[in-house]
Amino acid sequence: MSSVKSKSKKKKSQPQKPPKAVWLTVLSFAIIICVVLWSSLFKDYPVEGKKQMLAIGEGDTYSGFIDRLAKEDKVNFPVVLKLYQKLMIHDTLKAGVYEVRQGMSIREVMVMISNIDNAQMNRILVIEGTTFKQLIDALKRDPLVTHDISNLPYEQILKALEIPYSHPEGLFAPDTYFFAKGESDKKILKDLYIRQMKALDQAWEKRAQGLPYQDKYEALIMASIVEKETSLDSELEQVSGVFVRRLQQGMRLQTDPTVIYGMGSKYTGNITRQDLRTPTPYNTYTMSGLPPTPIALPSKKAIEAAMHPDSSNNIYFVATGNGGHKFTANLQEHNRAVQEYLAVIRSKN
């Protein structure tokens, strides 16, 4: 009797379907991604009205731009915007003024401001305390400025602008300006000059009595020195008062910024004792009175301070080492303030 072997049929293995919970998780994750992208990249850029102008300054970055929008609660998920910029926009912000229309997404705005051809206007920043050379160099570098006179020697620039001064320093008002794309450097400089002269004339008419200036140009020189000596608006009149009293008492101004200006390209970041002893037309350690010209572009606030010095008896001031200056009325107090400053500096090293 033969034996019958039973053959067992092998069942084919069927692919297992993912649990329903996995599908829900994937779906939820996808929804979250869509919401994040939509509320960050594809969200409408906030516009007041049908359109508004967006100013991008020289040196601005995408990171700073996005952080600013986030701080103002104008965008969500700034990290997503930064990641998108790194992956998809391989260019830098271009300084200028751009027209943002209602309905444009944040992504569209980010792309737009990477192309200078999209700029409607040119934003020009002239910082108080910078020099005429720095202003001219900035105009030369600006691709949105038509260069008619900025490459000329200074005396020819002044002649082209019909300015009745022999030196351009201090004659142009620092501020933030907006000009049309392609505006000429001649028009820009003329506008800055007119604005500075207006500020100077107005301040001169309302100046305090008894100032040691022969004319408003000397007041402009003083304003430029005051501008370079402090970055604090609260100290402008105090600094002005110190230098005005020094002039009135026949003291030398002895201010480092004038020495630096007189050194020109020789200045490399430090002033030596030899520099203080080397005569130049601007070395107020070796000469009496004011230097022959301003040493920088003074702001309207500095011009006002030069016309309205404080009424204290202080004739000295020195940095505190923690921001600002300490003002004193006699040499003994000044020397003590100097020692306090040196102690602060030593404690930080």
KOLROSE-478531 format. One record per residue: residue in three letters; x, z, y of N, C-alpha, C, CB in turn. Coordinates in steps of 0.2 Angstrom, whole numbers, padded with zeros to 4 digits, always signed. Each point is the difference from the previous one (the first is absolute). Glycine has a CB too. Example, Ala and Ser with C-alpha at 12.3 -4.5 7.8 and 13.67 -1.06 7.14 Angstrom:
BEGIN
ala+0066+0039-0028-0004+0000+0006+0004+0000+0006-0009+0006-0006
ser+0007-0010+0011+0004+0001+0006-0004+0003+0005+0006-0010-0003
! end
This chain:
BEGIN
met+0004+0000-0006-0004+0000+0006+0005+0000+0006-0010+0006-0006
ser+0008-0011+0010+0005-0001+0005-0003+0005+0006+0003-0012-0003
ser+0002+0014+0006-0002+0005+0006+0000-0005+0007+0006+0010-0005
val-0011-0008+0008-0002-0004+0007+0003+0005+0005-0010-0006-0005
lys+0014+0003+0009+0003+0003+0005-0004-0001+0007+0011+0000-0005
ser-0014+0005+0008-0003-0001+0006+0004+0000+0006-0009+0006-0005
lys+0008-0012+0008+0004-0001+0006-0004+0003+0006+0005-0011-0005
ser-0001+0015+0008-0003+0003+0007+0001-0005+0005+0001+0012-0004
lys-0006-0014+0008+0001-0004+0006+0002+0004+0006-0009-0007-0004
lys+0015+0005+0007+0002+0003+0006-0003-0002+0006+0011+0000-0006
lys-0013+0005+0009-0004-0001+0007+0005-0002+0005-0009+0008-0003
lys+0007-0014+0007+0004-0002+0005+0000+0006+0006-0002-0013-0003
ser+0007+0014+0006+0000+0005+0005-0002-0003+0007+0009+0006-0006
gln-0014-0003+0008-0003-0002+0007+0003+0003+0006-0011-0002-0006
pro+0013-0002+0011+0002+0004+0006-0004+0005+0003+0006-0011+0003
gln-0004+0016-0002-0004+0006+0003-0001-0001+0007+0004+0008-0008
lys-0010-0008+0010-0002+0000+0007+0002+0006+0004-0009-0008-0003
pro+0012+0007+0009+0002+0006+0004-0007+0005+0001+0010-0007+0006
pro-0009+0013-0006-0005+0004+0001-0003-0001+0007+0005+0009-0007
lys-0012-0008+0008-0003-0001+0006+0003+0004+0006-0010-0002-0007
ala+0013+0007+0005+0003+0004+0006+0006-0003+0003-0004+0010-0006
val+0008-0014+0002+0005-0004+0002-0002-0005+0005+0006+0002-0011
trp-0011-0006+0009-0003-0005+0004-0002+0003+0007-0003-0007-0010
leu+0000+0012+0010-0003+0004+0006+0006+0002+0004-0010+0004-0006
thr+0016-0002+0003+0006+0002+0004+0003-0006+0003+0002+0009-0008
val-0002-0015+0004+0003-0006+0003-0004-0002+0006+0005-0003-0011
leu-0011+0003+0010-0005-0003+0005+0000+0004+0006-0007-0004-0009
ser+0007+0011+0008+0001+0004+0006+0006-0001+0004-0007+0009-0007
phe+0013-0010+0003+0006-0001+0003+0000-0006+0004+0006+0006-0009
ala-0009-0011+0006+0000-0007+0004-0004+0001+0006+0001-0006-0011
ile-0007+0010+0011-0004+0001+0006+0004+0003+0005-0010+0000-0007
ile+0013+0005+0005+0004+0004+0005+0006-0004+0003-0002+0010-0007
ile+0005-0015+0003+0005-0004+0003-0004-0005+0005+0007+0001-0010
cys-0012-0004+0008-0004-0004+0005-0002+0004+0006-0004-0007-0010
val+0002+0013+0010-0002+0004+0006+0006+0001+0004-0010+0005-0007
val+0015-0003+0004+0006+0001+0004+0003-0006+0004+0003+0009-0009
leu-0003-0015+0005+0002-0006+0003-0005-0002+0006+0006-0003-0011
trp-0012+0004+0009-0005-0003+0005+0000+0005+0006-0007-0004-0009
ser+0008+0010+0009+0000+0005+0005+0007+0000+0004-0009+0007-0006
ser+0014-0010+0003+0006+0000+0004+0002-0007+0002+0004+0010-0007
leu-0003-0014+0003+0002-0007+0002-0005-0004+0002+0008+0000-0008
phe-0014+0000+0005-0006-0005+0002-0005+0003+0005+0002-0005-0011
lys-0001+0011+0013-0004+0004+0005+0001-0004+0007+0001+0011-0007
asp-0006-0011+0011+0000-0003+0006+0005+0004+0005-0012-0005-0001
tyr+0016+0002+0004+0004+0003+0005-0004+0003+0006+0010-0008-0003
pro-0009+0014+0005-0005+0002+0005+0001-0003+0007+0000+0011-0006
val-0005-0014+0008+0000-0004+0006-0005+0002+0005+0005-0010-0006
glu-0004+0012+0012-0005+0002+0005-0002-0007+0003+0005+0012+0002
gly-0011-0014-0003-0003-0006+0003+0002-0006-0005+0001+0005+0012
lys-0002-0011-0009+0001-0006-0005+0008-0001-0001-0011-0005+0004
lys+0015+0007+0000+0007+0000-0001+0004+0004+0005-0001-0012-0003
gln+0007+0014+0001+0004+0004+0004+0008-0002-0001-0009+0010-0001
met+0013-0008+0005+0007-0001+0000+0004+0005-0004-0001-0007+0011
leu+0005+0005-0015+0005+0005-0004+0007-0001+0002-0008+0000-0009
ala+0011+0005+0012+0007-0001+0003+0005+0003-0005-0004+0001+0011
ile+0009-0005-0013+0005+0001-0005+0007+0000+0004-0006-0004-0010
gly+0009+0010+0010+0006+0001+0004+0006-0003-0003-0005+0010+0006
glu+0011-0011-0002+0006-0001-0003+0003+0005-0004+0002-0007+0009
gly-0001+0006-0016+0003+0005-0004-0005+0004-0004+0008+0001+0008
asp-0015-0003-0007-0005+0003-0004+0000-0002-0007-0007+0001+0010
thr+0005+0003-0015+0001-0001-0007-0007+0000-0003+0012+0004-0001
tyr-0013-0007-0005-0006+0000-0003-0002+0007-0002+0002-0011-0004
ser+0003+0015+0002-0001+0007-0003-0003+0004+0006+0009-0001-0008
gly-0005+0000+0014-0003+0004+0006-0007-0002+0002+0012+0001+0004
phe-0013-0008-0004-0006-0002+0002-0006+0002-0005+0006-0010+0005
ile-0005+0010-0011-0005+0003-0005-0001+0007+0001+0003-0009-0008
asp+0003+0013+0009-0001+0007+0001-0004+0002+0006+0011+0001-0005
arg-0010-0005+0011-0004+0001+0006-0007-0001-0001+0010-0004+0006
leu-0012-0002-0010-0007-0001-0001-0003+0006-0005+0002-0013+0001
ala+0002+0015-0005-0003+0006-0005-0001+0006+0004+0006-0005-0009
lys-0001+0006+0014-0001+0006+0004-0006+0000+0005+0013+0001-0001
glu-0015-0007+0003-0005-0001+0004-0007-0001-0004+0008-0005+0008
asp-0007+0006-0015-0006-0001-0005-0003-0007+0001-0002+0012+0001
lys+0006-0017+0000-0002-0007+0000+0001-0003-0007+0003-0001+0012
val+0001+0003-0016+0001-0003-0007-0001+0006-0005+0007-0009+0005
asn-0008+0007-0011+0000+0004-0006+0006-0002-0005-0013+0002+0001
phe+0015+0003-0005+0005-0001-0005+0006-0004+0003-0009+0000-0009
pro+0013+0003+0014+0005-0004+0003+0006-0002-0005-0003+0006+0010
val+0003-0002-0015+0005-0002-0005-0001-0007-0003+0002+0013-0003
val-0008-0014+0002-0002-0007-0003+0002-0005+0005-0010+0005-0006
leu+0009-0004+0012+0002-0005+0005+0007-0001+0000-0010+0003+0007
lys+0014+0002-0007+0007+0000+0000+0003-0004-0007+0001+0011+0007
leu-0004-0010-0012+0001-0003-0006-0001-0007+0000-0002+0010-0006
tyr-0004-0012+0009-0002-0007+0001+0005-0004+0004-0012+0003-0001
gln+0014+0001+0007+0005-0003+0004+0007-0002-0003-0006+0006+0009
lys+0008-0001-0013+0006-0001-0004+0000-0006-0005+0002+0013+0002
leu-0008-0013-0005+0000-0005-0005-0002-0007+0002-0003+0009-0007
met-0001-0010+0013-0003-0006+0001+0002-0002+0007-0009+0003-0007
ile+0012+0001+0012+0002-0002+0006+0007+0001+0001-0011+0003+0005
his+0015-0009-0006+0007+0001+0000+0003-0001+0007+0000-0004-0012
asp-0003+0006+0017+0003-0001+0007-0002+0007+0004-0002-0013-0001
thr+0005+0013+0007-0001+0006+0004-0005-0001+0005+0012+0003-0002
leu-0014+0002+0006-0005+0000+0005+0004-0004+0006-0006+0011-0003
lys+0002-0015+0006+0002-0004+0006-0003+0003+0006+0002-0010-0007
ala+0003+0012+0012-0003+0003+0006-0004-0005+0004+0010+0007+0001
gly-0016-0005+0002-0004-0004+0003-0007+0003+0001+0007-0010-0004
val-0011+0006+0007-0007+0003+0001-0005-0005-0004+0002+0005+0011
tyr-0006-0003-0016-0004-0004-0004-0007+0002+0001+0009+0000-0009
glu-0013-0006+0008-0007+0001+0000-0003+0001-0006+0000-0008+0010
val-0003+0014-0011-0004+0002-0006-0007-0001+0001+0009+0008-0003
arg-0012-0012-0001-0007-0002+0001-0005+0004-0005+0003-0011+0003
gln-0009+0013-0001-0004+0004-0004-0001-0004-0007-0006+0004+0010
gly+0006+0000-0015-0001-0003-0007+0007-0001-0004-0011-0005+0004
met+0016+0005+0000+0007-0001-0003+0002+0006-0005+0004-0007+0010
ser-0002+0006-0016+0002+0005-0004+0007+0003+0002-0007-0005-0009
ile+0008+0011+0007+0007+0003+0001+0005-0004-0003-0005+0011+0000
arg+0004-0014-0006+0005-0005-0003+0001-0006+0005-0004+0004-0012
glu-0001-0006+0014+0001-0006+0005+0004+0002+0006-0011-0005-0004
val+0010+0010+0007+0003+0003+0006+0008+0001-0002-0011+0005+0004
met+0012-0002-0010+0007+0001-0002+0004-0007-0001-0004+0011-0006
val+0000-0016+0003+0004-0006+0000+0001-0004+0007-0005-0001-0012
met+0000+0002+0016+0000-0003+0006+0006+0002+0005-0012-0001-0001
ile+0013+0008+0000+0005+0003+0005+0007-0001-0003-0008+0008+0004
ser+0009-0012-0010+0007-0001-0002+0002-0007+0002-0002+0007-0010
asn-0002-0011+0014+0001-0007+0002+0000+0000+0008-0004-0005-0011
ile+0009+0004+0014+0001+0000+0008-0005-0005+0003+0012+0005-0001
asp-0013-0011-0003-0004-0005+0002-0007+0002+0002+0007-0008-0006
asn-0009+0014+0002-0007+0002+0001-0001+0005+0007-0001-0001-0013
ala+0006+0002+0016+0000+0005+0006-0003-0004+0005+0010+0006-0003
gln-0015-0002+0007-0003-0003+0006+0004+0002+0006-0011+0001-0006
met+0014+0004+0006+0004+0003+0006+0006+0003-0002-0010+0001+0006
asn+0015+0000-0002+0006+0003-0001+0001+0007+0003+0005-0012-0001
arg-0004+0016-0003+0001+0007+0002+0007+0002+0002-0010+0004-0007
ile+0012-0003+0013+0006+0002+0002+0001+0007+0002+0002-0012+0004
leu+0002+0016-0007+0001+0007+0001+0007+0000+0004-0007+0004-0010
val+0007-0001+0016+0005+0002+0004+0001+0007+0001-0001-0011+0006
ile+0006+0014-0009+0000+0007-0001+0004+0003+0006+0000-0001-0012
glu-0003+0007+0015+0003+0003+0006+0007+0002-0002-0011+0003+0005
gly+0016-0004+0000+0007+0003-0002+0004-0005-0003-0005+0011-0001
thr+0002-0017-0001+0004-0005-0003+0003-0004+0006-0007-0001-0011
thr+0012-0004+0010+0003-0003+0005-0003-0007+0001+0011+0006-0002
phe-0009-0010+0007-0002-0007+0001+0003-0004-0005-0001+0002+0012
lys+0007-0001-0014+0003-0003-0005-0004+0000-0007+0011+0002+0005
gln-0013+0004-0006-0004+0001-0006-0007-0004+0000+0005+0011-0002
leu-0008-0011+0008-0006-0004+0001+0001-0007-0001-0004+0009+0009
ile+0010-0012-0006+0001-0007+0000+0002-0002-0008+0004+0000+0012
asp-0001+0004-0015+0002-0001-0007-0007+0000-0004+0012+0005+0001
ala-0016-0001+0000-0007+0000-0003-0004-0006+0001+0000+0013+0000
leu+0000-0015+0006-0003-0007+0002+0003-0006-0004-0003+0005+0011
lys+0010-0005-0011+0003-0005-0003-0002+0000-0008+0010+0001+0008
arg-0011+0004-0011-0001+0001-0007-0008-0002-0002+0010+0009-0001
asp-0014-0008+0006-0007-0001-0001-0002-0007-0001-0002+0010+0007
pro+0000-0012-0013-0002-0007-0001-0006-0002+0003+0005+0001-0011
leu-0009+0003+0014-0006-0002+0004+0001+0000+0007-0007+0006-0009
val+0013-0006+0011+0002+0000+0008+0003-0007+0001+0001+0012+0001
thr-0003-0016+0004+0003-0006+0002+0006+0002+0004-0010-0007-0001
his+0016+0005-0001+0006+0002+0003+0003-0005+0006+0003+0006-0011
asp-0005-0004+0017+0002-0004+0005+0006+0002+0004-0012-0003+0001
ile+0012+0010+0000+0005+0003+0005+0004+0006-0004-0007-0004+0010
ser+0005+0006-0015+0003+0006-0003+0008-0001-0003-0011+0003-0003
asn+0013-0010+0003+0006-0001-0002+0005-0002+0006-0005-0004-0011
leu+0002+0005+0017+0004-0001+0006+0004+0006+0002-0008-0008+0004
pro+0013+0008-0001+0004+0006+0003-0005+0004+0004+0011-0007+0000
tyr-0010+0013+0001-0004+0004+0003-0002-0002+0008+0004+0009-0007
glu+0001-0011+0010-0001-0002+0007-0005-0006+0001+0012+0004+0003
gln-0011-0008-0008-0005-0006+0000-0007+0002-0002+0010-0008-0003
ile-0010+0013-0002-0007+0002-0002-0003+0003+0007+0003+0003-0012
leu+0000+0001+0016-0003+0003+0006-0002-0005+0005+0007+0010-0002
lys-0003-0015+0002-0001-0006+0005-0006-0004-0003+0012-0001+0003
ala-0013+0000-0009-0006-0003-0003-0006+0004+0001+0007-0006-0008
leu-0007+0012+0008-0005+0005+0001-0002+0001+0008+0003+0005-0012
glu+0002-0007+0016-0001+0001+0007+0000+0008+0002-0006-0011+0001
ile+0011+0014-0005+0001+0007+0001+0005+0002+0005-0004+0002-0012
pro+0003+0001+0018+0005+0001+0005+0005+0006-0002-0008-0004+0008
tyr+0010+0005-0014+0005+0005-0002+0006-0004-0003-0009+0010-0001
ser+0015-0007+0001+0005-0003-0003+0002+0002-0007+0005+0000+0011
his-0009+0005-0013+0001+0003-0007-0007+0001-0003+0011+0006+0003
pro-0012-0008-0009-0007+0001-0003-0002+0006-0003+0001-0011-0003
glu+0004+0016+0002-0002+0006-0003-0005+0004+0003+0011+0000-0004
gly-0016+0003+0001-0005+0004+0002-0006-0003+0004+0009+0008+0001
leu-0009-0015-0001-0005-0003+0004-0006-0002-0004+0009-0004+0007
phe-0009+0005-0013-0006-0002-0004-0003+0006-0004+0006-0011-0002
ala-0013+0011+0003-0004+0006-0003+0000+0000-0007-0006-0001+0010
pro+0008+0007-0013-0001+0000-0007-0007+0002-0002+0012+0004-0001
asp-0015-0007-0004-0007+0001-0002-0001-0004-0006-0004+0003+0011
thr-0002-0003-0014-0002-0005-0005-0004-0005+0003+0000+0009-0009
tyr+0002-0016+0008-0003-0005+0003-0003-0005-0006+0008+0001+0010
phe-0013-0005-0008-0003-0005-0004+0000-0007+0004-0007+0009-0006
phe+0010-0013+0003+0001-0007+0003-0002-0005-0005+0009+0003+0008
ala-0012-0009-0005-0002-0005-0005+0006-0003-0003-0009-0003+0008
lys+0008+0001-0015+0005-0003-0003+0004-0006+0003-0006+0003-0010
gly+0012-0003+0011+0004-0006+0003+0001+0002+0007-0005-0008-0008
glu+0003+0014+0011+0001+0001+0007+0007+0000+0002-0010+0007+0000
ser+0012-0009+0005+0007-0001+0002+0003+0007+0002-0002-0012+0004
asp+0008+0012-0005+0004+0006+0002+0000+0001+0007+0007-0001-0010
lys-0007-0004+0014-0001+0000+0007-0006+0004+0003+0007-0011+0000
lys-0013+0009-0003-0006+0003+0002+0000+0007-0002-0006-0011-0002
ile+0008+0013-0004+0001+0007-0003+0004+0004+0005-0002-0004-0012
leu+0008+0002+0013+0004+0004+0005-0003+0001+0007+0010-0004-0007
lys-0013-0002+0009-0003+0001+0007-0005+0005+0000+0002-0012+0002
asp-0007+0012-0007-0005+0005+0000+0003+0007-0001-0007-0008-0006
leu+0012+0009+0002+0003+0007+0000+0003+0002+0006+0002-0002-0012
tyr+0001-0003+0016+0003+0002+0006-0005+0002+0005+0009-0008-0002
ile-0014+0004+0003-0006+0001+0005-0003+0007-0002-0002-0012+0001
arg+0001+0014-0007-0003+0006-0002+0005+0006+0002-0006-0006-0009
gln+0013+0005+0008+0004+0005+0002+0001+0001+0007+0006-0002-0010
met-0006-0003+0014+0000+0001+0007-0006+0003+0003+0007-0010+0000
lys-0013+0008-0003-0006+0004+0002+0000+0007-0001-0006-0010-0003
ala+0009+0012-0003+0000+0007-0001+0005+0004+0004-0003-0003-0012
leu+0009-0001+0014+0005+0003+0004-0003+0001+0008+0009-0005-0008
asp-0013-0001+0010-0002+0001+0007-0005+0005+0000+0001-0012+0001
gln-0006+0013-0005-0005+0005+0000+0003+0007+0000-0008-0008-0006
ala+0013+0009+0002+0003+0007-0001+0004+0001+0007+0001-0001-0013
trp+0002-0004+0016+0004+0001+0006-0004+0002+0006+0008-0009-0005
glu-0014+0006+0005-0005+0001+0005-0002+0008+0000-0004-0012+0000
lys+0004+0015-0006-0003+0006-0001+0006+0005-0001-0011-0004-0004
arg+0017+0002+0005+0006+0005-0002+0000+0006+0004+0006-0010-0003
ala-0003+0015+0000+0001+0007+0003+0005-0001+0006-0002+0006-0011
gln+0001-0001+0016+0005-0001+0006+0007+0003-0002-0011+0001+0007
gly+0015-0004-0003+0007+0003+0000+0004-0002-0006-0004+0009+0005
leu+0002-0015-0009+0004-0002-0005+0007-0004+0002-0011-0001-0006
pro+0016+0002+0002+0006-0003+0002+0001-0007-0001+0005+0011-0002
tyr-0010-0015+0002+0001-0007-0001-0001-0004+0006-0005+0001-0011
gln+0009-0006+0012+0000-0005+0006-0006-0005+0000+0013+0002+0001
asp-0014-0004-0007-0006-0004-0001-0003+0000-0007+0006-0008+0008
lys-0011+0004-0010-0003+0001-0006+0004-0002-0006-0011-0002+0006
tyr+0016-0003-0005+0004-0002-0005+0005+0006-0002+0000-0012+0004
glu+0002+0016+0000+0003+0006-0002-0004+0005-0004+0007-0001+0010
ala-0013+0001-0008-0005+0004-0004-0001-0003-0007-0006+0004+0010
leu+0006-0010-0011+0000-0003-0006+0006+0001-0004-0007-0009+0004
ile+0013+0009-0001+0006+0002-0004-0001+0007-0003+0007-0007+0008
met-0009+0012-0003-0001+0007-0003-0005+0000-0005+0002+0004+0011
ala-0007-0008-0011-0005+0000-0005+0003-0002-0007-0009-0003+0009
ser+0013-0002-0009+0003-0002-0006+0005+0005-0003+0000-0011+0004
ile+0003+0015+0000+0004+0006-0002-0004+0005-0003+0009-0002+0008
val-0014+0004-0005-0005+0005-0002-0003-0002-0007-0003+0003+0012
glu+0001-0010-0013-0002-0002-0006+0004+0000-0006-0006-0008+0007
lys+0013+0007-0005+0005+0001-0006+0002+0007-0002+0004-0011+0004
glu-0006+0016+0001+0003+0006-0001-0005+0005-0005+0006-0001+0011
thr-0013-0001-0011-0004+0003-0004-0006-0004-0003+0002+0010+0007
ser-0004-0008-0013-0005-0004-0003-0007+0004+0001+0008-0005-0008
leu-0008+0010+0011-0006+0004+0001-0003-0001+0007+0005+0009-0008
asp-0011-0011+0008-0004-0001+0006+0000+0007+0004-0007-0009-0005
ser+0007+0014+0002-0001+0007+0003+0007+0002+0004-0008+0003-0009
glu+0013-0007+0007+0007+0002+0004+0002-0005+0005+0003+0005-0011
leu-0007-0010+0012+0002-0006+0005+0001+0003+0007-0006-0008-0007
glu+0001+0012+0009+0001+0003+0007+0005+0005+0001-0012-0002+0001
gln+0014+0006-0007+0005+0004+0000+0007-0003+0001-0007+0008-0007
val+0008-0013+0003+0006-0004+0000+0001-0003+0006-0001-0002-0012
ser-0004-0001+0015+0000-0003+0007+0002+0005+0005-0009-0008-0003
gly+0006+0014+0002+0002+0005+0005+0007+0002+0000-0011+0004-0001
val+0014-0003-0005+0007+0001-0001+0004-0005+0004-0002+0006-0011
phe+0001-0012+0010+0004-0006+0003-0001+0000+0007+0000-0006-0011
val-0006+0007+0013-0001-0001+0008+0003+0006+0003-0011-0005-0002
arg+0011+0011+0000+0004+0005+0003+0007-0001+0000-0009+0008-0004
arg+0012-0011-0002+0007-0001+0000+0002-0005+0006+0000+0002-0013
leu-0004-0007+0014+0001-0005+0005+0000+0004+0007-0005-0010-0007
gln+0000+0014+0008-0001+0003+0006+0006+0005+0002-0013-0001-0002
gln+0015+0004-0004+0006+0005+0001+0007-0003+0000-0008+0008-0005
gly+0008-0015+0004+0006-0003+0000+0004+0000-0007+0001+0002+0012
met-0004+0000-0017+0002+0001-0007+0000-0007-0003-0003+0012-0001
arg+0008-0013-0004+0000-0006-0004-0006+0001-0005+0012-0003+0002
leu-0015-0003-0004-0005+0000-0004+0002+0002-0007-0006-0008+0006
gln+0012+0006-0008+0003+0001-0007-0005+0000-0006+0008+0008+0006
thr-0011-0014-0006-0005-0002-0006+0003-0005-0005-0009+0003+0008
asp+0009-0001-0014+0003-0004-0005-0003-0007-0001+0002+0010-0006
pro-0009-0011+0007-0002-0007-0001+0003-0005+0005-0011+0005-0004
thr+0013-0003+0010+0003-0005+0005+0007-0002-0003-0007+0006+0010
val+0010-0001-0012+0007-0001-0003-0001-0006-0006+0004+0012+0003
ile-0009-0010-0007-0001-0005-0006-0001-0007+0003-0004+0010-0007
tyr-0001-0010+0012-0001-0007+0002+0006-0003+0003-0012+0004+0003
gly+0016-0001+0001+0006-0003+0003+0005-0002-0006-0002+0007+0010
met+0002-0004-0015+0004-0002-0006-0002-0006-0003+0003+0012-0002
gly-0009-0014+0002-0002-0006-0003+0001-0001-0007+0002-0005+0011
ser+0001+0000-0013+0001-0001-0008+0006+0004-0002-0004-0011+0001
lys+0007+0015+0003+0006+0004-0002-0003+0007-0003+0007-0005+0009
tyr-0014+0006-0007-0003+0006-0003-0002-0001-0007-0004+0003+0011
thr+0007+0002-0016-0001-0001-0007-0004+0006-0003+0010-0007-0001
gly-0013+0011+0006-0004+0005-0003+0002+0007+0002-0003-0007-0009
asn+0009+0008+0012+0003+0006+0002+0003-0001+0006+0002+0004-0012
ile-0002+0002+0017+0003+0000+0006+0006+0005-0001-0010-0003+0007
thr+0016+0001-0005+0006+0004+0000+0002+0003+0007+0004-0007-0010
arg+0000+0011+0010+0002+0003+0007+0003-0005+0004+0002+0011-0005
gln+0002-0016+0001+0003-0005+0004-0005-0005+0003+0010+0001-0008
asp-0016-0002+0005-0005-0004+0002-0003+0003+0007-0003-0004-0012
leu+0003+0011+0012-0003+0003+0006+0005+0000+0005-0007+0008-0007
arg+0013-0009+0006+0005+0000+0005+0002-0007+0003+0005+0010-0005
thr-0008-0015+0001+0002-0007+0002-0005-0003+0005+0004-0002-0012
pro-0002+0000+0018-0005-0002+0005-0003-0007-0002+0007+0007+0009
thr-0013-0007-0008-0004-0006+0000-0005+0000+0006+0001-0002-0013
pro-0004-0003+0015-0005+0001+0005-0006+0004-0002+0003-0011+0004
tyr-0004+0013-0010-0005+0004-0003+0002+0007-0002-0006-0011-0003
asn+0012+0012+0003+0002+0007-0002-0001+0005+0005+0009-0005-0007
thr-0015+0009+0006-0002+0005+0005+0004+0006-0001-0011-0005+0001
tyr+0016+0005-0005+0005+0006+0000+0006-0001+0004-0003+0002-0012
thr+0004-0009+0014+0006-0001+0004-0002-0003+0007+0006-0002-0010
met-0013+0001+0011-0002-0003+0006-0006+0005+0003+0003-0012-0003
ser-0004+0012+0009-0005+0004+0003-0006-0005+0001+0008+0008+0006
gly-0014-0005-0005-0006-0004+0001-0003-0003-0006+0004-0001+0012
leu-0008-0004-0010-0004-0004-0006+0005-0006-0002-0012+0004+0005
pro+0011-0006-0011+0003-0006-0002-0003-0006+0004+0003+0005-0012
pro+0000-0011+0011-0002-0005+0004-0007-0004-0002+0012-0002+0002
thr-0014+0003-0008-0006-0003-0002-0003+0005-0005+0004-0012+0001
pro-0010+0011-0003-0003+0004-0006+0004-0001-0006-0012-0001+0005
ile+0011+0005-0010+0003+0000-0006-0004-0002-0006+0008+0008+0005
ala-0015-0009-0004-0005-0001-0005-0006-0002+0003+0005+0008-0008
leu-0010-0009+0004-0007-0002+0003-0004+0006+0000+0001-0012-0005
pro-0002+0015+0011-0004+0006+0000-0007-0001+0000+0009+0005+0007
ser-0013+0000-0010-0007+0000-0001-0003+0002+0007+0000+0002-0012
lys-0007-0003+0013-0003+0002+0006+0000+0007+0000-0008-0009-0001
lys+0008+0013-0004+0000+0007+0000+0007+0003+0003-0008+0001-0010
ala+0014-0005+0008+0006+0002+0003+0001-0002+0007+0005-0002-0012
ile-0008-0003+0014+0000-0002+0007-0004+0005+0004+0001-0012-0003
glu-0007+0014+0001-0003+0006+0003+0004+0006+0001-0011-0005-0004
ala+0014+0007-0002+0004+0006+0000+0006-0001+0005-0003+0002-0012
ala+0006-0007+0013+0005-0001+0005-0002+0001+0007+0006-0008-0008
met-0012+0006+0009-0004+0001+0007-0002+0007+0001-0003-0012+0000
his+0002+0016-0006-0003+0006+0001+0004+0005-0005-0012-0005+0003
pro+0018+0007-0001+0004+0005-0004-0003+0007+0001+0010-0007+0002
asp-0009+0011-0007-0002+0007+0000+0003+0004+0006-0002-0001-0013
ser-0001+0006+0014+0002+0004+0006+0005+0006-0002-0011-0004+0006
ser+0013+0005-0012+0004+0005-0002+0007+0000+0003-0006+0000-0011
asn+0011+0005+0010+0006+0000+0002+0005-0003-0005-0003+0010+0007
asn+0001-0012-0013+0004-0002-0005+0005-0006+0002-0009+0004-0008
ile+0015-0003+0006+0005-0006+0001+0004-0002-0006+0001+0004+0012
tyr-0003+0000-0018+0003-0002-0006-0005+0000-0006+0010+0006+0004
phe-0008-0010-0009-0005+0000-0006+0005-0002-0006-0011-0002+0007
val+0009+0005-0013+0003-0002-0006-0005+0000-0006+0011+0005+0005
ala-0009-0009-0010-0005+0000-0006+0000+0007-0003+0003-0012-0002
thr-0009+0013-0001-0001+0007-0004+0003-0001-0007-0010+0003+0008
gly+0010-0009-0010+0002-0001-0007-0007+0000-0005+0011+0005+0002
asn-0016-0003+0001-0007+0000-0004-0005-0005+0004+0003+0012-0004
gly+0000-0016+0008-0005-0004+0004-0001+0002+0007-0006-0003-0011
gly+0007-0001+0016-0001+0002+0006+0006+0003+0003-0011+0002-0002
his+0011+0000+0008+0006+0003+0004-0002+0006+0003+0004-0012+0003
lys+0002+0016-0001-0001+0006+0004+0003-0001+0007+0001+0007-0011
phe-0005-0005+0016+0002-0002+0007+0002+0007+0003-0008-0010+0000
thr+0013+0010+0003+0003+0006+0004+0002-0002+0007+0004+0004-0011
ala-0003+0002+0015+0001-0001+0007+0007+0002+0002-0011+0003+0002
asn+0015-0001-0007+0007+0002+0002+0005-0002-0006-0004+0009+0009
leu+0010-0009-0008+0005-0002-0005+0001+0006-0005+0006-0007+0008
gln-0007+0013-0006+0000+0005-0006-0005+0000-0005+0005+0007+0009
glu-0011-0009-0006-0006-0001-0005+0001-0006-0004-0008+0006+0008
his+0010-0011-0005+0002-0006-0003+0004+0000-0006-0002-0006+0011
asn+0008+0010-0010+0005+0001-0005-0003+0004-0006+0009+0000+0009
arg-0013+0005-0007-0003+0003-0005-0005-0004-0004+0001+0010+0006
ala-0005-0014-0003-0004-0005-0003+0004-0005-0005-0008+0001+0010
val+0014-0003-0008+0004-0004-0003+0002+0003-0007+0004-0005+0011
gln-0002+0012-0010+0002+0003-0006-0006+0001-0005+0009+0006+0007
glu-0015-0005-0005-0005+0001-0004-0002-0007-0004-0005+0008+0008
tyr+0006-0013-0004+0000-0007-0003+0005-0001-0006-0005-0005+0011
leu+0011+0007-0009+0005-0001-0005-0001+0004-0007+0008-0002+0010
ala-0011+0008-0008-0001+0005-0006-0006-0003-0004+0003+0010+0007
val-0008-0014-0004-0005-0003-0004+0003-0006-0004-0008+0004+0009
ile+0012-0007-0006+0003-0006-0004+0004+0002-0006+0001-0006+0011
arg+0003+0012-0010+0004+0002-0005-0004+0003-0006+0009+0003+0009
ser-0015+0000-0007-0004+0002-0005-0003-0005-0005-0003+0010+0008
lys+0003-0016-0005-0003-0006-0003+0005-0003-0005-0009-0002+0009
asn+0015+0003-0008+0005-0004-0003+0002+0004-0007+0004-0005+0011
! end
